[in-house]
Amino acid sequence: MGTFDILVVGSGHGGTHAAATLRSHGFTGSIGLAAAEDEPAYQRPPLSKAYLSGDMGRERILLRPRTFWAEHDVDVLGGRRIEVVDTDRHHAVTDDGTPIGFGSLIWAAGSAARTLECPGRELAGIRTLRSRADADAVAADLPSVSQVLVVGGGYLGLEVAAALTKLGRQVTLVEPMDRVLSRVCAEPVSRLFEREHRRHGVDLRLGVAVAAFRGAAGRVASAVLTDGSAVPAQLVILAIGARPVVGPLRAAGVRGDDGVDVDADGRTSVPGVFAVGDCAAQPSRFAGGARVRLESVQNAVDQASAAAAALAGVPRPVAAPPTFWSDQYDLKLRSVGVTRGCDATVVRGDPESRSFSVVYLRGGRIAAIDSVNVMRDFAQGRGLVAAAASVEPSRLADPDTPLRELLLPVRTCAPAT
């Protein structure tokens, strides 16, 4: 398979951006891009939304034109899952035993869907949704499916529920917590999305989990919940989170608890080995200095930019606040910042109007903003989050006061060096 000056493992947003950015910085060494899937790199966020509903086809979700990699002298190694990393000998080994040498390594293998460990989990028709192949498998099932069970009330589960409802299926969604989006959003946001899903006919059940699956002829037919009730379903989508794919790095001695630990440039504890994206836990001033692992496109791209800059010997770009987004029905949720560790919230506007924002504070400073159908708050609030601004809550609460007017005169927190 040969040796590359830089081997990038993973063809998602982080890996492809790292490879492309190295070339844009003038890096002339050899680059290999090892992709577990044997197909052109594509966007994953649309899989649970526009791609699943049929509004976007395969070509529209590609990250780069098919000719991009050859034009930029990047060798794409499709269908090559890396199972071993040997940092002493500077090579990686694929699932078919082929060694690939490297000078430096950028690990961008992302994360894998979590599954349930309960009776009946082996039945056909119980699926996850992390890859295009997963989405295609769900689409192939749909003609023979009238009832769907979605397990998990996070972004992914809610998006899948909205897409399948749009396609005319009866959807039941179960969430063990007492509200959806409980780990990432304030209660007003959660309750709005709950009302919206119920308004569209989703049978939303909170505070309950799956105890077992029951089948007929080897295929799932229903789920038994922890409250003793049964939910008929010919298709089940598990949306219960993801685990970072870091086994080969951890076996090679790279340190980390949740994923692998990296510095501001994406360097791990092993020289010459970088990690970016879903698998990289990095100290962030946007999380109050805590080390966090964030699953978002923008975070993966920013970390890839930093790693590429370090390897190309150019200045590191200034870190921007993390952003997240979710489209469900006609609700557009746009978020900036990290809500973890926040201790107060301010609501801008009326949640009943389906157009409002929530500002999150950490120690009296603006740490994050969720905007539902208020794009201007999301766009203008980035500066307040980046500055960790201190603004009187009464001013934040006034939806008629544009956030941009609050930026210049406020007291800010100096960026960490």
N, C-alpha and C positions, 0 to 999 in steps of 0.2 A: 504493500500500500504506500510505502515511501515515508519520508520525513518532511515536516513542515516547520518553518520558523515559528509560526503560531498556529496551534490547533484550537479551533473553536468547537465546543461540544454543545449541540443544541441549535435548532433552526427556527426558534420562536423569535419574538421581538428582540430579546436581548442578544442572542447569538448573531442574528443577521445584521443587527445594527452595529455590533462590535466589528464584524468583518468589513462592512461597508465603510464605517468611520475610519478604520485603519487605513484604507485606501485613500479616503478623502484627506487624511493628514499626510499623505505622501509616503506611507510605508511601502517599501518595494520588495520586502521579503515574501516568501511563500506563505500562503494562508490555506488551511484546510478547514472545511465546515462539515463536521460529522452530524448527520441528521438521522434520528432513529426511524423516521418515516421516509419511505422511498417516493417522495413527491415534492414538488416545489413548495418552498416555505410560504405559509399562509397565516392570516390573522385568526386568532382564536376567539376574541370577544363576540364576533357576529354569529358564532356557531349556535349560541343559545337564543339568538334573536333573529336577525334578518336571514341568515342562512337556513336555520331550521324551519322558518316560516315560508321559505321559498322566494323571498324578496331579493336575495343576493345569490348569484351562482358562483361556481368555482373560480372563474377567472377574476371576479371582482374582489375576492378575499385574498388574493395573492399579495404578499408583502412587497415583492419586487417583480418586474417583468421577467419572463422566463429566460431572457437573454442576458440579464444583468450580470450574473456571476461569471460567465465566460468573458464578457466584456471587461470585467474588472479583475480578471486573473485570480479568481477564487475557486479552488477545487471543491465541489460539493460531493461529499461522500454519502450518497443516499442509502437508506436502509442499513445504516451502521450504528447499532446501539453499543455504546462503550460500557464494558462491564468491569474492566480493570484499569487502574491508573498506577503506573510505576514511576514515582518521581525520582528515584535514584537512577534508573536507566533512561528516563525521559521518553517513555513510550506509553501509549494506551493500547488496550486490547479489545477488539470488537467481539460481539456475541458469536461470531463464527471463528474466533481464535486468531484473527489477523492483527498483527501489531502495527501501530501507526506512531512514528517517532515525532517528537516535538521539541522545540526550544523553549517556548512558553505555552501555557495552556489557559484558555478562558472557558470555564465551566458554566454553561448556560442551559442546563438540561431541564430546568423548570420544575414542575411538580406533577404528581400523579393523583388521580382521584382516590379518595378513601372509599372503602366499601363496608357493608354491614356484616357482622359476624352473628348470624342468627339462623335458626332452622329455616330451611327452604332457600337459602341464598344461592344455591347452585341452579335453580330453575331458570329455564330460558325466559327471556323477556325482562330480566332485571339488568338494567344498563346504567352506565355512567356517561357523562358528556364532557370529554376533555379534548377529543381530537375530531378531525373532519370525518374519519371513519366511524366514530361513535355517532355523530350527527346523521350520517348516511344510514347507519343501521337503524336508528330511531325512525327515520323517514320511511325506510323499507317496511318497518313493522306497522306503521300507521293505518294502511288500508284495512287491516283486519282488527283494528283496535277501536273501541268506543269509549273505554274508561281507562284513565291514566292516573297512577299514584305518583306524586312527586314527594320525595323525602328530603326535607331541608328547606328552611325559609330564609336563606341568605340571598345574595344577588342572583346567583345561578339558578336556584330553585324557583324564585319568583319569575325570572325571565323565561324559563322553560314553561312554567305554568301559563304565562301570558301568551307565548307563541302557540302552544298546543290548544289553548282556548280559542285563539283566533282561527285555528284550523278545524274547529268544530268538535273537539273532543271534550268529554266531561272529565274535569280534572279535580282530584282531591289532593290537597297539600297538607302534610303533617310536619309540625315543628315542635320539638320537645320544650323549647323555651316558652315564656308566656307572651311573646310577641315576635314578629318577624324582624329581621335585620337588627337583632338586639345587641350584637357584638360591635356594630359599626355606626349605628344611627340613634339619635334621640327618639323618645317615645312619640312625639308628634309626627315624625316621618314614618315610623313603623305603622302607626294607626291609620294614616292616610292610605298607605299601600294595602293594608288589610281591607279597608273599606272598598278600595278600588277592585281588588280581586274578587271579593264577594259580590260586588255589583255586576261583575262580568260572569258570575255563575260558578266561581271556584268554591269548592267545599273546603274551607280553611279550618284546620283543627290545630289548636295550640295546646301546649302542655301535654302532649302525647307523642309516643314514639312507636316504631314498629317492633313487635315482639317476635313475629314469625311470618313467613310467607307460606301460602298454600297453593298447590298446583293441580293441574289436570293434564294428563298426557305429557308430562314433563315440562309444561309451560306454566308460568305464574297465572293464577286465576283470582287471587285475593291476598290481602294482608290482614293479619290479626294485630290489633294495636294494644298498647299497654293498658288501656282502659277496658279491654275486653271486647270492643266493637270490631267488626269486620268490614273491610273496604274492598269491594270488587274492583279488579284491575287486570287488564290483559297486558299492560305495560307498566313498568316501574322505572322511574328515573331517580337515581341516588345523587343528591346534590348536598353532601354532608361534609364538604371541605376537601382539602388536598394535603398531601405530604410532600415535602421537598425531596427531589431525586438527587441524593448525595452519597449513596452507598459506596461507590468506588472512591470518592474523595476521602470519606471517613476511614475506609480501610487503608488508605495511603497515609493516614496520620494527620489529615487536615482537621483542625479543631473546630468545634461548634456544638451547640446543643439543639437549637431549632434551626435546621439547615447547617450552613457553615459560616463561621465568623469572617468578616472582611473589614478592611479599613476604608477610608474615603476614596481610595483608588481602586477598590475591589480586590486588593491583595489578601490572600489567605495567610495562614500561619506557615505555609510551605513556600519557600522562594520560587518564583517563576510560575506560580499557580494562582489564577484569579477566578473569582466567581461573581456572577451578576444575575439579577432577576429574582424569580420566586424562591430560589434556594439560598440567597445571600442575606445574612443577617448583619446589619450595618448600624453603627451609632448614628442617630439622626437628631439634629437640633429641632426638627419639626415634631419629634416625639418627646420633647423635653430632655434630650440627650440620651435617652434609652436606646439600647440596641434592638432594632425591630426588623422583621422580615415581612416585606410588603408584596402582595400579589396584585400588581397593576402594570399596565403597559408602559405608562410614563415612567414609573420607577425602574423598570427593566431597561428602558432606553437610556435613562439618565445614568444608571450604573454602567451600562455598556459604553457610553460616551467617556466616562471617567477612566475606565480600564483601557480603552483604546488610546486615550490621550497619554496615559502613563507609559504604555508600551511604545508609542510613537515619539515620546519625548517632547510633548507639547504641553502647555499649561492645562490644568484641569478646569473644565467648565464649572461655572457657579451652579450649585445645586438649587433646584427649584422645588417648591412644595409639591408633594405627591398629589396627583389628581386621580379621580375615579368617576365612572359614569355608568348609568343604567337606564335603559328605555323599557317601559312596561306600559302597554296600551298607549294612551297619549300623555303619560307622565314621563317627564325627562328629569332624572335626578343627576345633578352634577355636583361633585364634591371636591374640595381641596383641603389638604392638610391631614393630620392624623388625630383621630378622636381619642385614642388610647390615653388614659391618664387625665382626661379633662374633668374638671370639677364643677362646672357651671355651664348653663346654656342660655341663650337669648333668642327668642322667636321673633322674626321680622315678618309681619303680615299675618293673615288668617289662614290656618291650615284647612279650614272648611272651604276656602276659595280654590283649593288645589293649586295655589301659586303662592309660595312663601319660602323663607329660608330659616335655617337654624345656625346661629353662630356659637361655636364651642370655645370655652375659655379654659386655660390652664394657668393657675396662679394669677388670674386677673388679666392675662394677655390672650389675644386671639390666636387660637391654635388650629381651627378648622372651620369650614363652612359647608353646610349642605344646602343646595338650592334646588327646589322643585319647581320646574317651569318658570324660573326667574334667571335667565341666562346672564343678565347684567350683574346680578349679585355674585355669581360665580366668577365672571370675568374681572369685575372690579375688586372682588375680595381677595384675589391672589396676593396683591401687594400687602394687604393687612396681615395675611397669614405669614408671608415671607418676612415681614418686619416684626413679627410677634408683637403687634401693636397693642397698646393699652388705650381703650376708648370707653367712655362712660356707657354703661349698658342702656341707659335711656335713649342715647343717640343711636346706638346699634339697633334698637327695637323699632325705630321709626322707619317704615318701609318707603316713605316719601323722601328720605334723605339718601341720596346716592352714596354708596360706599366709597367711591373715589374721592368724595369731599371730606371723608374722615381720615384719609391717608396722610396728607402732608403735615397737618399740625399735631399729629399724635406723637406720644412718646413711644419709642421703639426700643427693642432689645438688640444690641449689637450682635451680628452674626458670629457664630463660633468660627475660630480659625482652624 
